[in-house]
Amino acid sequence: MHSIAAPATKPLSLGRKLVNHGATAFAILTAMLVLVPLMAIFVYLLIKGVGALNWAFLTQTPKPVGEAGGGMANAIVGSGVILAIASLIGIPLGIGSGIYLAEYGRNRFGDIVRFTADVLNGVPSIVIGIAAYSLVVVPQKHFSAFSGGVALGIMMIPTVARATEEMLLMVPNAVREAAFGLGIPKWRTTLSITLRTASAGVITGCMLAFARVAGETAPLLFTAFGNQFWNLNPNQPTAALPLQIFVYAISPFDEWHKQAWAGALILIILIVGAVAAVRVTVSRGRLKGA
Amino acid sequence: MGVAIEVRELNAWYGKNLALKSIDMKVPANHVTAVIGPSGCGKSTFVRCLNRMHETIPEARAEGDVKVGEMDVYGGGSDPVEVRRRIGMVFQKPNPFPTMSIYGNVAAGLKLNGFRNRKQMDELVERSLRLAALWDEVKDNLHKKSGASLSGGQQQRLCIARALAVEPEVLLMDEPASALDPISTSKIEELIFQLKQHYTVVIVTHNMQQAARVAELTGFFLMGSLIEYDKTEKIFTNPADKRTEDYVTGRFG
């Protein structure tokens, strides 16, 4: 009877062991370094901002200079309104053009759209603000949450579009073929099969775009403009957290500086909270083994 | 019930490259017909022309006369989507929809074609899974588990169930067992044998034993031409063409 001998292996040399451990240690170290800036910012914000954070901050509007107290409730809600408008513009347009690029855009027009999206992604946000100002604010003759939403929405489009395209292209062609083979029309296949298969990645792309514009200040300077009072009318000048932080931070008043720190802390918490909430909701719907 | 297929003067191209040369072939209803031949001989292209899947590849086109039952596949008014709905297809690699449950996979063809009756859908899903010999293995997890969580052999039977759920008249199988282990393969072969009671089955295979086991008729393709088409037994024991003999005796391919 033959027995199959295990191939003779030499124990690993000391040099190879060292290289192996060294590489692992390097990977862990770089991973930790990535966490450092975010953690540092968050801890710093906590230290600086938590002192001014109280119930009034979350429920009251700003007080005039010299008066203590007051809060940023109107800016928190205003940011919510502006971001909702931005998402309503940026996400459908972005996903739509991403679908075009991935499923139909293997042509010259697709290349032009792709190039335009990449350039738009690199346009400074203040320039987007000026564009929204001349496209929306000037014809309307007043600042508004809507114009701010338009500016941020335009900024979201290229990120969402390119993420959607990448994610759709990652869906194996076999999945599309399976759907065609069942006699499902192409538009139905794209919406109900391909997009659905790529949904986790597409949603991540949308959240990235959302988180990025949520902290934008420049495009809002001459669109949403800011407001010291309550306003829920999207056609009126509206406060936004980043704007409020900006105005307070460059002011000469100590009280306002503290509130700016607290505002920044709230902004980060809200963004992280929104992204986490979407992630949890999405993963809840996932099936075993998917 | 299955219907017969009649192919006349079928040519297919990839760009300028002629991949199928004037194929004539009659496939009888409710039989299993195997298509064999070496890699690149056009056997996959041939079945993909029968349900107009060929043309979904960029720059690919086909011309000719294909009748499936009463349907003129390449006729002027024919809609490829409708053709594919009536001619089911199972692919080489199992390709369940990864984000859908087992039930969702089987029901997909119905749901996305506008079928809304829940009760009837439940029945069709169960019937299809039973036909595909998968029901007992998955009935407790229909809605809980993703189609992608099954084993390779189970996934392929799921894909067969998915194709059967839309109640096609013909089932095309493009090397359905080539990615599977022997046990899963024999399950699929048994299944094919059962299916011919209800469907006309055309199976592409590069496994000659498989063709001999499941098919009543076999066609041998070589370099885009149908060299010989006859009863399976005849093809394997007493082929008329020298090239067929060389292939089935393993002299090339």
Interface residues (C-beta under 8 A of the other chain):
Chain A: R106 P172 A174 V175 E177 A178 A179 F180 G181 L182 G183 I184 P185 R188 T189 S192 I193 R196 T197 S199 R286 L287 K288 G289 A290
Chain B: N51 M53 T56 P58 V81 E82 V83 R84 R85 R86 G88 M89 F91 K93 N95 P96 F97 P98 T99 M100 S101 A108 G109 L112 N113 N141 K144 K145 S146 A148 S149 L150 C159 R162 A163 V166
